[in-house]
Amino acid sequence: MYCRLLTGLASIGISSRVKSGQPNLGMGAPLESIAAVVIGGVSLFGGEGKLWGVFLGVVVLSLISNSLNILNVNSYLQMMIMAMVIILAVIVDRFRYAKD
């Protein structure tokens, strides 16, 4: 019930922000949320992490996204850059939690 309520509020907010209702407005949201968590240091292989790390991951991801928007980078290229950031964060995570 809470998920539906929050989803409805978020959809109203994003639709009012762009002043239109488009079915593909939130296409990049899952990628951005996973990227923020992984950049924040939460392990995808065991769920270990801290809340402040996720907060810092959101801040870093927002800075990267806003910088790319200011530089007028194509949205598809932005998603590719975010994917590369996720891959880099997963590689770093894998080496950090590697068991010898």
Buried (B, 14 or more C-beta within 10 A) or exposed (E): EEEEEEEEEEEEEBEEEEEEEEEEBEEBEEBBBBBBBBBBBBBBEEEEBEEEBBEBBBEBBEEBBEEBEEEEBEEEEBBEBBEEBBEEBBEEBEEEEEEE
